[in-house]
Amino acid sequence: MGKPTPPAYTPGAGSSADADPDALSLHTPTGGVSDPAFPLDLDAPDLGTDDLPPLYSDIDNDAGSGAPLLPPGTQFGQSADLAPKQVDQNTGVEVFVTSVFEADPKLLEKQINISAAKPPRPFVRIHGTHRQMVEENGKKTEKAVTDFEVSVELTPYLFSDVATQLSWRETRTVENNEKTCRGTVFRKRAPGYKQDIEVGTGPKPTLAEWCHRYCASHATVKCFVLRRRVVGFDEEKLRSQLDALVRSTNYRGSVCITFPVKDEYVFIYNDCWINRWRHTNWIRWIFYLTFLWIFSWPFLYFFTKTFEVVTADWDFSRPQENGRLAYVSMSEDHIYNTWARAISRAVLGKRQACLDHNDLVASHTDGPDVVADVMDAVNAPSFVRRGVTAIAHVNRQLGWGSDWS
C-alpha cells in the first residue's frame, strides 16, 4: 500500500468527499468510548454500533449488477471471467493459463478491466511474541512464543458507498520512465529514455496497445500481469497508533505490525506445455521433492517474457488543491477509533484471529473486562473467575509478555 499520489486532485460533483475532506460516508453518532484503558484519537469521532462497516462478505453478496464501476452485466464478487482460472487460497493470486486471449487483444483488454474492478483486500496484522526457554530432548533451547495475532480487514474503507460500489479506482499503464518488464525478462524503461532523461519518445502506450503487443509477441512463454494496489494510505501513522495501543496494555514483548494485501495480482499466461506444467500441483511437487526446482526456476525466470505494465490503483485518499487530503471513506484516525477497543480486547484475550463485525459490535456494547466475559462464556466457577481476573489485573499493572516469562 503506497503513499498519496503527487498530483493534486479535486473531487468532482459526484464524489462523496466534495463537502469536507474529512467527511465520513457513515453517520457519526454522539458520544464515544471514554474508557481510559483504550486510548483513542479524540480528533476523530467514534462510530456507534448502528453505523459499523460491513463485512467483506456483505459487500460481495449485497452488490447489484448496476454498479457504475463494474463492466456492464457483471456483479461484484461473482465470477465474470472470460476463461477458467486458478486462485491461491492464501494470497488470492489469480492465474489464467489459456489460449483464449492470445489471438484477441480486445478480449484480453476486457478481461483486464473485469479483473481491475475487483478490489485488493488490505489487512492490518498485529503480532506479539516473546522469547522463552523450552526443554526439548533434554536440551534447553530458545523459542519464539506467539502471545497474540490479531488482524483487521480494511477492504470496506476503499468504498465511499458500499451498496453502489462507488470508489476511487483508476486503471493505468506504466509511464515511459518507469522501470518494469515490457515483454522482457529484466526491468527497463521505454525506448528513448536513458536513466531519467528523455531522449525522444512518444506518449506512453494505452492498455489497448499493450494488449496488442502481448498478442503480437512470438515468445514461447509469456505472461501479462495486472496489479491491484491501495494508494494514499498512511501505514506509518496507523502503525504508530496501534503500537501505542498495544503498549498501553503493559505488554512487554515484541510487536510486529504489518499491512499484507490479498487479491493483489492477476497473471495471464499463454497456453503452452511449460505454463501448464508449472501450474499443475503434482508436477510441481515432483520438482520440489527431487530438487529439480534448482534447475527449473532459473530456466522459467529467463525464458518467460513478462508484461508487467498495468496497475489498478484503488485510492484510499487523494490530495486536494488546498493541500489537504480527501478520503474516499474514512481517515486512518477514524479507522483507529473504530477498531481500537476491539483490538485492545483481542490483545488482552491473547487471541489469534481476524476480527470481524461481531467483534466490533461486542467491543462497543459489552463491558471493558474481556477476561470476565470469557469466563462467563465458558461458565467457569466463581472462584476460578476471581482468580483469573486477579491475574489479569496484576499483569496489566506489572506487565506481561516479556522475554523468558
C-alpha positions, 0 to 999 in steps of 0.5 A: 500500500503506497503513499498519496499520489503527487498530483493534486486532485479535486473531487468532482460533483459526484464524489462523496468527499466534495463537502469536507475532506474529512467527511465520513460516508457513515453517520457519526453518532454522539458520544464515544468510548471514554474508557481510559484503558483504550486510548483513542484519537479524540480528533476523530469521532467514534462510530456507534454500533448502528453505523459499523462497516460491513463485512467483506462478505456483505459487500460481495453478496449485497452488490447489484449488477448496476454498479457504475464501476463494474463492466456492464452485466457483471456483479461484484464478487461473482465470477465474470471471467472470460476463461477458467482460472486458478486462485491461491487460497492464501494470497488470492493470486489469480492465474489464467493459463489459456489460449483464449486471449492470445489471438484477441487483444480486445478480449484480453483488454476486457478481461483486464478491466473485469479483473481491475474492478475487483478490489485488493483486500488490505489487512492490518496484522498485529503480532506479539511474541516473546522469547522463552526457554523450552526443554526439548530432548533434554536440551534447553533451547530458545523459542519464539512464543506467539502471545497474540495475532490479531488482524483487521480487514480494511477492504470496506474503507476503499468504498465511499458507498458500499451498496453502489460500489462507488470508489476511487479506482483508476486503471493505468499503464506504466509511464515511459520512465518507469522501470518494469518488464515490457515483454522482457525478462529484466526491468527497463524503461521505454525506448528513448529514455536513458536513466531519467532523461528523455531522449525522444519518445512518444506518449506512453502506450494505452492498455489497448496497445499493450494488449496488442503487443502481448498478442503480437509477441512470438515468445514461447512463454509469456505472461501479462500481469495486472496489479491491484494496489491501495494508494494514499494510505498512511501505514506509518501513522496507523502503525504508530497508533496501534503500537501505542495501543498495544503498549498501553496494555503493559505488554512487554514483548515484541510487536510486529505490525504489518499491512499484507494485501490479498487479491493483489495480482492477476497473471495471464499466461499463454497456453503452452506445455511449460505454463501448464506444467508449472501450474499443475500441483503434482508436477510441481511437487515432483520438482520440489521433492527431487530438487529439480526446482534448482534447475527449473526456476532459473530456466522459467525466470529467463525464458518467460517474457513478462508484461508487467505494465498495468496497475489498478490503483484503488485510492484510499485518499487523494490530495486536494488543491488546498493541500489537504487530503480527501478520503474516499471513506474514512481517515486512518484516525477514524479507522483507529477509533473504530477498531481500537477497543476491539483490538485492545480486547483481542490483545488482552484475550491473547487471541489469534484471529481476524476480527470481524463485525461481531467483534466490533459490535461486542467491543462497543456494547459489552463491558471493558473486562474481556477476561470476565466475559470469557469466563462467563462464556465458558461458565467457569466457577466463581472462584476460578473467575476471581482468580483469573481476573486477579491475574489479569489485573496484576499483569496489566499493572506489572506487565506481561509478555516479556522475554523468558516469562 
